[in-house]
Amino acid sequence: MKKKDIEVFLTNYLIEKEGKGIKKTLFKIDLLESGIIDSLDLVTISIEIEKHFKIKINPNSSKTLKNFSNFNKMINYIFSEKE
């Protein structure tokens, strides 16, 4: 698994949820504070990540919340969990 694979997966997930316009702001905004990702999304995206990348993500952990606020942090977190 490469970081680019994670980026493409997450981008496609967020485009499906928010529309193509989200691509312009993904790297600039706080995904949690802006409401792009809410508590239900945390659970849903964690399940999708688990299915796709075969890793366990706990949507209730403070580590997940911290890393899912920023698109780059999310990519790096998922990548680090796979190793």
C-alpha positions in Angstrom: 0.0 0.0 0.0 1.3 3.4 -0.9 0.3 6.8 0.5 -1.1 7.7 -3.0 -3.5 4.7 -2.8 -4.8 6.1 0.5 -5.1 9.6 -0.9 -7.1 8.4 -3.9 -9.4 6.2 -1.7 -10.1 9.1 0.8 -10.5 11.7 -2.0 -13.0 9.5 -3.8 -14.9 8.8 -0.5 -15.1 12.5 0.3 -16.1 13.5 -3.3 -18.9 11.0 -3.2 -20.1 12.5 0.1 -19.5 16.2 -0.6 -19.1 16.6 -4.3 -16.2 17.4 -6.6 -15.7 20.9 -5.1 -14.2 19.3 -2.0 -11.0 18.6 -3.8 -10.0 22.2 -3.8 -10.1 22.5 0.0 -9.2 19.0 1.3 -5.6 20.0 2.2 -6.6 23.4 3.7 -9.4 22.8 6.1 -10.1 21.0 9.4 -12.3 18.2 8.3 -13.9 17.8 11.8 -14.4 21.4 12.6 -15.9 22.2 9.2 -18.4 19.3 9.5 -17.0 17.5 6.5 -16.5 14.5 8.8 -18.9 14.1 11.7 -19.3 11.4 14.2 -21.3 9.1 11.9 -18.7 9.7 9.1 -15.9 8.7 11.5 -17.6 5.3 12.0 -18.5 4.9 8.4 -15.1 5.8 7.0 -13.3 3.7 9.6 -15.3 0.7 8.4 -14.5 1.4 4.8 -10.8 1.8 5.6 -10.9 -1.5 7.5 -12.5 -3.2 4.5 -10.3 -1.7 1.9 -6.9 -1.7 3.6 -7.4 -4.5 6.1 -6.5 -2.4 9.1 -8.3 -1.7 12.3 -9.3 2.0 13.0 -11.0 2.8 16.3 -13.3 5.7 15.5 -13.7 6.5 19.2 -10.0 6.9 20.1 -8.5 10.3 20.6 -5.7 9.3 18.3 -8.2 8.8 15.4 -9.9 12.1 16.2 -6.6 14.0 16.2 -5.5 12.4 12.9 -8.8 12.6 11.1 -9.0 16.4 11.4 -6.5 17.0 8.7 -6.4 15.2 5.3 -2.6 14.8 5.3 -2.6 13.5 8.9 -5.4 11.1 8.0 -3.3 9.7 5.1 -0.2 9.4 7.3 -2.1 7.8 10.1 -3.7 5.1 7.9 -0.3 4.5 6.3 1.4 4.1 9.7 -1.3 1.7 10.9 -0.6 -0.6 7.9 3.1 -1.0 8.7 
